[in-house]
Amino acid sequence: MIEEKQRAILVGVQLDKQSGFDYSMEELANLADARDIEVIGQLTQNLDRINKATYVGKGKVEEIRALLAETDADLIICNDELAPSHLRNLADELDTTVMDRTTLILDIFATRAKTKEAQLQVEVAKLQYQLPRLAGLHEALGRQGGGSGVQNKGAGETKLELNRRRVEDRITALNRELETFVAKRDVQRKQRKKNDVPVVSLVGYTNAGKSTIMNALVDLFHPQEEKQVFEKDMLFATLETSVRNITLPDQKSFLLTDTVGFVDKLPHHLVKAFRSTLEEAREADVLIHVVDYSNPHYEQLIDITNNTLKQMGIENVPMVYAYNKVDLVDEHEPKVENAIYLSAKQKVGIDQLIDAIASHIFDDYVKCQMLIPYDKGYITSYLNEKATIFETSYEENGTLLTLECRKKDFDVYQSFVVEND
């Protein structure tokens, strides 16, 4: 038996004619669709400030009530994170389920989380969101009790405190479990630094094409390996941080990481919960900011992503803008500085992206010739592994290598460098 979709009415408040409001409502509809909720109506209101009692004004509440009766909708979805009193009062006034934008995003994350770590992170975020809203339970108990007010008040407070303590204990237990994942990732990160492997992180708005870019690079440089990551044209298709080693034809390599996508008004509980996962971006040598160039609001999405990165303390990391999905755009605007225009799906512009990455992470390489004595074969072996060897010849006094190596290796073995005439 196929379960019927929930039917929702979207409600939004535009404060002081804020810019980007229309797109925010459009995105709310997309979020609802991502949660498999059918949107059957929408009401918005311009206000100087949010109504303290019911989010929207009294007249708009009546409009919502009429639309509910007309459409037989199951729930209301509001375009902001609502205070507990807003949720409670609106639900009482309209006698229906009321959901805010934060709850909707948390629900999407909960359904998309596949790994144990992602599931724990989402549960922590949901519990932290619910914690200040437990007070509504106490008020409900008070309304239902009647009779001796003092006795019921005490019972309600006891029940409330018991629930609050249970939630706090659960959050503590989950965070303790998450620490094991954080510790494991720290060990991996330190090992990478020790091995001196550059890290490139893909960041950007959800559904901009980060996973498609990662798959395009894997296909190009490791076609025989089954290392594809999940990709789909949907919001938050993947929440897991994927890491792939990319080895170029000249034997230079780097680690490519794909992080969770961002969205407008991303709940701060989620940002906090996923902060450890996003450490990959903070520790990166360069960020690839993937932009959905086909989205007419792409400049707004760039600002949201950059503000979210700043909120997470990810600053002062070199950034390359990758304007993706150019195949869906009729005309290109003049290119901006430090930007690549590409179509990851069509594998167009990938070479330019690789060149941009290489210019940031392989800028300390030196081309030279070294003559390594035969009794120091371990140096030859090291350079064959760590450097790009163009030519090898065996001379009377040792192995002559024409190579390109990192500046630090050049400095260590400079005594073996053959000066050009």
KEFI-182823 format. One record per residue (C-alpha): residue number from 1; chain; x, y, z. Coordinates in Angstrom, 3 decimals, padded with zeros to 6 digits. Each point is the difference from the previous one (the first is absolute). Layout:
BEGIN
R     n   chain       east      north         up
R   NUM       A          X          Y          Z
...
***
This chain:
BEGIN
R     n   chain       east      north         up
R     1       A    000.000    000.000    000.000
R     2       A    001.419    003.357   -001.089
R     3       A    000.037    002.575    002.775
R     4       A   -001.629    003.293   -000.991
R     5       A    002.171    003.097   -000.071
R     6       A   -000.486    002.628    002.650
R     7       A   -001.479    003.212   -001.385
R     8       A    001.378    003.309    001.243
R     9       A   -000.635    003.732   -000.119
R    10       A    003.144    002.151    000.079
R    11       A   -000.022    003.154    002.125
R    12       A    002.679    002.690   -000.051
R    13       A    000.625    003.435    001.487
R    14       A    002.016    002.577   -001.932
R    15       A    001.583    002.452    002.415
R    16       A    000.732    003.524   -001.260
R    17       A   -000.192   -001.168   -003.627
R    18       A    003.075   -002.206    000.462
R    19       A    001.784   -000.992   -003.181
R    20       A   -000.045   -003.619   -001.063
R    21       A   -003.333   -000.699    001.684
R    22       A   -001.687   -001.345   -003.140
R    23       A    002.836   -002.463   -000.585
R    24       A   -000.088   -000.996    003.663
R    25       A   -003.675   -000.983   -000.412
R    26       A    000.806   -001.812   -003.250
R    27       A    002.720   -001.895    001.806
R    28       A   -002.408   -000.857    002.837
R    29       A   -002.222   -001.667   -002.604
R    30       A    003.029   -001.941   -001.290
R    31       A    000.829   -001.073    003.553
R    32       A   -003.570   -001.222    000.458
R    33       A    000.297   -001.965   -003.239
R    34       A    003.275   -001.498    001.241
R    35       A   -001.945   -001.224    003.041
R    36       A   -002.685   -001.412   -002.337
R    37       A   -002.597    002.568    001.127
R    38       A   -002.394    001.419   -002.591
R    39       A   -000.357    003.794    000.090
R    40       A   -003.584    001.017   -000.794
R    41       A   -000.020    003.634    001.080
R    42       A    002.085    002.957    001.134
R    43       A   -000.663    003.141    002.034
R    44       A    002.467    002.797    000.761
R    45       A   -000.135    003.231    001.976
R    46       A    002.113    003.158    000.168
R    47       A    000.679    001.068    003.591
R    48       A    002.352    002.312    001.883
R    49       A    000.494   -002.747    002.575
R    50       A   -001.140   -003.553    000.682
R    51       A   -003.320   -000.172    001.860
R    52       A    000.889   -000.905    003.594
R    53       A   -002.911   -002.397    000.430
R    54       A   -000.684   -001.682   -003.315
R    55       A    002.926    000.828   -002.362
R    56       A   -002.461    001.607   -002.493
R    57       A   -002.707    002.537    000.794
R    58       A   -003.549   -000.919    001.117
R    59       A   -001.471    000.728   -003.432
R    60       A    002.512   -002.287   -001.676
R    61       A   -000.810   -002.749    002.526
R    62       A   -003.625    000.197   -001.185
R    63       A    001.153   -000.236   -003.638
R    64       A    002.011   -003.106    000.845
R    65       A   -003.015   -001.501    001.776
R    66       A   -002.169    000.580   -003.090
R    67       A    002.634   -001.473   -002.329
R    68       A    000.306   -003.055    002.243
R    69       A   -003.739   -000.566   -000.229
R    70       A    000.018    000.535   -003.770
R    71       A    002.959   -002.282   -000.799
R    72       A   -000.251   -002.570    002.788
R    73       A    003.751    000.385    000.634
R    74       A    001.690   -002.068    002.726
R    75       A    002.533    002.485    001.293
R    76       A    001.449    003.500   -000.074
R    77       A    003.715    000.571   -000.746
R    78       A    001.423    003.377    001.055
R    79       A    003.056    001.504   -001.679
R    80       A    001.886    000.824    003.219
R    81       A    001.108   -001.711    003.178
R    82       A   -002.909    000.659    002.330
R    83       A    000.021    000.535    003.732
R    84       A   -001.739   -002.717    002.049
R    85       A   -002.859    002.421    000.720
R    86       A   -000.516    000.667   -003.729
R    87       A   -000.257   -003.709   -000.757
R    88       A   -002.352   -000.625    002.905
R    89       A   -002.257    003.015   -000.629
R    90       A   -000.288   -000.601   -003.747
R    91       A   -000.806   -003.678    000.529
R    92       A   -002.683    000.937    002.548
R    93       A   -001.495    002.720   -002.219
R    94       A   -000.091   -002.123   -003.139
R    95       A   -000.522   -003.428    001.557
R    96       A    002.604   -001.531   -002.303
R    97       A    003.668   -001.007   -000.037
R    98       A    002.451    002.903   -000.319
R    99       A    003.586   -000.544   -001.128
R   100       A    002.753    002.590   -000.363
R   101       A    002.847    000.119   -002.527
R   102       A    002.488   -001.370    002.524
R   103       A   -002.101   -003.088    000.746
R   104       A   -000.425   -000.628   -003.730
R   105       A    003.765    000.130   -000.632
R   106       A    000.700   -002.181    003.036
R   107       A   -002.503   -002.565   -001.294
R   108       A    001.675   -000.029   -003.427
R   109       A    003.400   -000.519    001.608
R   110       A   -001.437   -002.814    002.127
R   111       A   -001.320   -001.845   -003.059
R   112       A    003.232    000.512   -002.007
R   113       A    002.531   -000.910    002.707
R   114       A    001.509   -003.365   -000.954
R   115       A    003.172   -000.319    002.063
R   116       A    000.011   -000.470    003.754
R   117       A    001.774    003.326    000.522
R   118       A   -002.488    001.974   -002.099
R   119       A   -002.910   -001.639    001.832
R   120       A    001.513    000.941    003.368
R   121       A    000.625    003.576   -001.144
R   122       A   -003.580    000.418   -001.185
R   123       A   -001.408   -001.452    003.213
R   124       A    002.084    002.419    002.074
R   125       A   -001.254    002.929   -002.093
R   126       A   -003.643   -001.100    000.356
R   127       A    000.280   -000.421    003.771
R   128       A    001.701    003.377    000.410
R   129       A   -002.821    001.568   -001.991
R   130       A   -002.639   -001.757    002.107
R   131       A    001.559    000.776    003.383
R   132       A   -001.318    003.581    000.418
R   133       A   -003.386   -001.126   -001.357
R   134       A   -000.647   -002.483    002.819
R   135       A   -001.642    002.797    001.973
R   136       A   -003.073   -000.481   -002.204
R   137       A   -000.492   -003.393    001.641
R   138       A   -000.245    001.627    003.442
R   139       A   -002.625    002.458   -001.222
R   140       A   -001.987   -002.834   -001.598
R   141       A    000.059   -001.889    003.290
R   142       A   -001.217    003.087    001.813
R   143       A   -002.926    000.455   -002.407
R   144       A   -001.005   -003.645    000.262
R   145       A    000.306   -000.321    003.799
R   146       A   -002.594    002.349    001.457
R   147       A   -000.824   -000.262    003.754
R   148       A    002.719    000.826    002.490
R   149       A    002.313    002.375   -001.841
R   150       A    002.985   -000.264    002.372
R   151       A    000.088   -003.795   -000.043
R   152       A   -000.336   -000.188   -003.784
R   153       A    002.591    002.718   -000.522
R   154       A    002.513   -001.965    002.031
R   155       A   -000.767   -003.204   -001.897
R   156       A    000.338    001.814   -003.299
R   157       A    003.341    001.506    000.947
R   158       A    001.247   -003.381    001.176
R   159       A   -001.011   -001.582   -003.310
R   160       A    001.573    002.852   -001.957
R   161       A    003.288   -000.202    001.886
R   162       A    000.061   -003.775   -000.410
R   163       A   -000.441    000.328   -003.777
R   164       A    002.585    002.771   -000.196
R   165       A    002.510   -002.087    001.941
R   166       A   -000.596   -002.999   -002.260
R   167       A    000.589    002.117   -003.115
R   168       A    003.147    001.580    001.451
R   169       A    001.344   -003.421    001.012
R   170       A   -000.704   -001.340   -003.484
R   171       A    001.817    002.971   -001.602
R   172       A    002.994   -000.598    002.269
R   173       A    000.075   -003.705   -000.897
R   174       A   -000.260    000.727   -003.728
R   175       A    002.770    002.607    000.134
R   176       A    002.208   -002.470    001.844
R   177       A   -000.608   -002.535   -002.774
R   178       A    000.705    002.614   -002.651
R   179       A    003.344    000.799    001.616
R   180       A    001.287   -003.394   -001.155
R   181       A   -000.659    000.998   -003.625
R   182       A    001.638    003.393    000.554
R   183       A    003.075   -001.648    001.545
R   184       A    000.268   -002.453   -002.907
R   185       A   -000.212    002.834   -002.525
R   186       A    002.625    002.004    001.905
R   187       A    002.385   -002.965   -000.223
R   188       A   -000.651   -000.277   -003.751
R   189       A    000.515    003.739   -000.450
R   190       A    003.306   -000.040    001.907
R   191       A    001.172   -002.941   -002.107
R   192       A   -000.779    001.938   -003.172
R   193       A    001.945    002.985    001.256
R   194       A    002.889   -002.303    000.883
R   195       A   -000.106   -001.470   -003.508
R   196       A   -000.273    003.524   -001.377
R   197       A   -003.024   -000.818   -002.176
R   198       A   -001.831    003.184   -001.143
R   199       A   -003.737    000.163    000.746
R   200       A   -002.590    001.578   -002.306
R   201       A   -003.539    000.449    001.362
R   202       A   -003.174    000.428   -002.028
R   203       A   -002.437    002.397    001.685
R   204       A   -003.178    001.679   -001.166
R   205       A   -003.760    000.222    000.092
R   206       A   -001.963   -003.222    000.017
R   207       A   -000.569   -001.476   -003.466
R   208       A    002.695    002.172   -001.606
R   209       A    001.747   -003.090   -001.378
R   210       A    002.829   -000.745    002.459
R   211       A   -000.472   -003.780   -000.168
R   212       A   -000.217    000.158   -003.806
R   213       A    003.347    001.822   -000.137
R   214       A    001.574   -002.585    002.306
R   215       A   -001.309   -002.828   -002.185
R   216       A    001.261    001.735   -003.149
R   217       A    003.522    000.165    001.453
R   218       A   -000.136   -003.617    001.166
R   219       A   -001.190   -001.075   -003.484
R   220       A    002.774    001.982   -001.682
R   221       A    002.948   -001.126    002.100
R   222       A   -001.148   -003.315    001.519
R   223       A   -002.420   -001.491   -002.574
R   224       A    000.659   -003.586    001.122
R   225       A   -000.800    000.611    003.646
R   226       A   -003.487   -000.171    001.527
R   227       A    000.190    003.234    001.979
R   228       A   -003.102    001.846   -001.139
R   229       A   -001.946    001.976    002.598
R   230       A   -003.789    000.267    000.010
R   231       A   -001.367    002.845   -002.106
R   232       A   -003.540    001.042   -000.813
R   233       A   -001.812    003.175   -001.057
R   234       A   -001.513    000.652    003.415
R   235       A    000.617    002.061    003.129
R   236       A    002.373   -001.644    002.493
R   237       A    000.494   -003.119   -002.123
R   238       A    002.908   -000.927    002.258
R   239       A    001.033    001.030    003.508
R   240       A    003.162   -002.053    000.337
R   241       A    003.489    001.408   -000.493
R   242       A    001.625   -001.971   -002.819
R   243       A    003.781   -000.062   -000.528
R   244       A    001.676   -001.168   -003.210
R   245       A    003.662   -000.106   -000.964
R   246       A    000.536    001.570   -003.424
R   247       A    003.279   -000.864   -001.746
R   248       A    000.834    002.058   -003.082
R   249       A    001.899   -001.321   -003.049
R   250       A    003.229    001.623    001.266
R   251       A   -000.337   -002.016    003.243
R   252       A   -000.873    003.032    002.106
R   253       A   -002.936   -000.817    002.265
R   254       A   -002.422    001.668    002.365
R   255       A   -002.976   -000.914    002.172
R   256       A   -003.380    001.273   -001.153
R   257       A   -002.731    000.343    002.638
R   258       A   -003.703    000.558   -000.604
R   259       A   -001.920    001.602    002.887
R   260       A   -003.684    000.457    000.855
R   261       A   -001.705    002.747   -002.002
R   262       A   -001.327    003.217    001.500
R   263       A   -003.427    001.606   -000.160
R   264       A   -001.523    003.330    001.020
R   265       A   -000.794    000.164    003.734
R   266       A    001.880   -003.234    000.651
R   267       A   -000.945   -000.806    003.611
R   268       A    002.824    000.965    002.358
R   269       A   -000.505   -003.302    001.836
R   270       A    000.936   -001.807   -003.227
R   271       A    002.975    002.272   -000.648
R   272       A    001.212   -000.749    003.524
R   273       A   -000.651   -003.744   -000.303
R   274       A    001.795   -000.291   -003.363
R   275       A    002.858    002.337    000.978
R   276       A    002.424   -002.868    000.602
R   277       A   -000.820   -001.523   -003.401
R   278       A    000.640    003.340   -001.665
R   279       A    003.464    000.191    001.571
R   280       A    001.163   -001.477   -003.308
R   281       A   -000.781    003.322   -001.660
R   282       A    001.729    002.044    002.723
R   283       A    003.190   -002.050   -000.345
R   284       A   -000.015    000.025   -003.820
R   285       A    002.764    001.513   -002.102
R   286       A   -002.573    001.383   -002.423
R   287       A   -003.818    000.154   -000.140
R   288       A   -001.938   -000.567   -003.212
R   289       A   -003.188    002.040    000.414
R   290       A   -002.447   -001.772   -002.323
R   291       A   -002.734    002.303   -001.340
R   292       A   -003.157   -001.017   -001.871
R   293       A    000.444    002.507   -002.819
R   294       A   -003.378   -000.945   -001.481
R   295       A   -001.812    001.245    003.110
R   296       A   -001.165    003.599   -000.620
R   297       A    000.677    000.722    003.691
R   298       A    003.554   -001.381   -000.077
R   299       A    001.569    003.221    001.343
R   300       A   -002.271   -000.165    003.059
R   301       A    000.966   -003.654    000.509
R   302       A    003.698    000.929   -000.176
R   303       A   -000.532    002.547    002.793
R   304       A   -001.902   -002.521    002.145
R   305       A    002.771   -002.586   -000.413
R   306       A    002.760    002.495    000.803
R   307       A   -001.879    001.252    003.067
R   308       A   -000.536   -003.585    001.205
R   309       A    003.707   -000.778   -000.450
R   310       A    000.847    003.127    001.986
R   311       A   -002.484   -001.028    002.694
R   312       A    001.880   -003.298    000.332
R   313       A    003.353    001.756    000.257
R   314       A    001.145   -001.081   -003.468
R   315       A    001.870    003.078   -001.156
R   316       A    003.320    000.870   -001.632
R   317       A    000.032   -003.199   -002.085
R   318       A    000.758    000.603   -003.716
R   319       A   -003.189   -000.383   -002.050
R   320       A   -000.710   -000.799   -003.644
R   321       A   -003.536    000.646   -001.292
R   322       A   -001.272   -002.820   -002.231
R   323       A   -003.083    001.205   -001.909
R   324       A   -001.662   -003.316   -000.819
R   325       A   -002.866   -000.945   -002.371
R   326       A    001.026    002.465   -002.736
R   327       A   -001.631   -002.375   -002.498
R   328       A   -003.359    001.197    001.380
R   329       A    000.821    003.693   -000.526
R   330       A   -000.602    001.780   -003.322
R   331       A    002.669    002.662    000.399
R   332       A    003.039    000.371    002.221
R   333       A    000.604    003.185    001.910
R   334       A    003.539    001.413   -000.125
R   335       A    002.269   -002.243    002.001
R   336       A    000.839    001.114    003.506
R   337       A    003.487   -000.261    001.430
R   338       A    001.051   -003.380    001.408
R   339       A   -003.029   -001.817   -001.452
R   340       A   -000.491   -003.087   -002.160
R   341       A   -003.079   -000.583   -002.175
R   342       A   -000.849   -003.650   -000.528
R   343       A   -002.596   -002.716   -000.389
R   344       A    000.915   -002.918    002.235
R   345       A   -002.828   -002.100   -001.468
R   346       A    001.325    000.492   -003.540
R   347       A    003.642   -000.120    001.212
R   348       A    000.658    003.414   -001.552
R   349       A    002.538    002.296    001.678
R   350       A    001.437   -002.699    002.291
R   351       A    003.523    000.556   -001.385
R   352       A   -000.207    003.692    000.886
R   353       A   -001.154   -000.908    003.493
R   354       A    002.963   -002.360    000.437
R   355       A    002.372    002.753   -001.203
R   356       A   -001.504    002.406    002.539
R   357       A    000.369   -002.557    002.798
R   358       A    003.592   -000.794   -001.017
R   359       A    000.958    003.683   -000.054
R   360       A   -000.963    000.214    003.685
R   361       A    001.299   -003.269    001.438
R   362       A    002.964   -000.786   -002.259
R   363       A    001.540    003.462   -000.165
R   364       A    003.117   -001.006    001.968
R   365       A    001.405   -002.548   -002.478
R   366       A    003.482    000.307   -001.489
R   367       A    001.257   -001.541   -003.251
R   368       A    003.607   -001.174    000.072
R   369       A    002.491   -002.815   -000.611
R   370       A    001.546   -002.026    002.809
R   371       A    002.866   -002.461   -000.140
R   372       A   -000.530   -002.532    002.803
R   373       A    002.995   -002.241    000.891
R   374       A   -000.689   -003.710   -000.328
R   375       A    000.697   -000.574    003.698
R   376       A   -002.891    002.377    000.823
R   377       A   -002.659   -001.927   -001.833
R   378       A   -002.514    000.749    002.766
R   379       A   -000.037    003.629   -001.207
R   380       A   -000.739   -001.130   -003.554
R   381       A   -002.834   -002.162    001.317
R   382       A   -001.392    002.888    002.056
R   383       A    000.068    002.393   -002.974
R   384       A   -001.635   -002.584   -002.261
R   385       A   -002.835   -000.177    002.505
R   386       A   -000.341    003.663    000.968
R   387       A    001.127    001.916   -003.121
R   388       A   -000.942    000.039   -003.673
R   389       A    002.787   -001.709   -001.945
R   390       A    000.275    001.098   -003.650
R   391       A    003.154   -001.906   -000.919
R   392       A    002.401   -002.488    001.626
R   393       A    003.482   -000.856   -001.222
R   394       A    002.769   -002.017    001.617
R   395       A    003.318    001.841   -000.015
R   396       A    003.445   -001.050    001.172
R   397       A   -000.382    001.790    003.354
R   398       A   -003.666   -000.741    000.694
R   399       A   -003.614    000.267   -001.135
R   400       A   -000.804    003.228   -001.856
R   401       A   -003.622    001.103    000.535
R   402       A   -001.796    002.755   -001.875
R   403       A   -002.842    000.810    002.311
R   404       A   -002.447    002.383    001.618
R   405       A   -000.201   -000.077    003.786
R   406       A   -001.282    002.032    002.916
R   407       A    002.169    002.878    001.166
R   408       A    000.556   -001.659    003.373
R   409       A    001.392   -003.158   -001.688
R   410       A    002.083    002.163   -002.322
R   411       A    001.511    001.735    003.060
R   412       A    000.766   -003.337    001.728
R   413       A    001.723   -001.532   -003.045
R   414       A    001.419    003.183   -001.498
R   415       A    003.553   -001.348    000.277
R   416       A   -000.866   -002.548   -002.717
R   417       A   -001.355    002.604   -002.444
R   418       A    001.833    000.148   -003.329
R   419       A    000.538    003.590   -001.037
R   420       A   -000.984    000.733   -003.602
R   421       A    002.685    001.428   -002.230
***
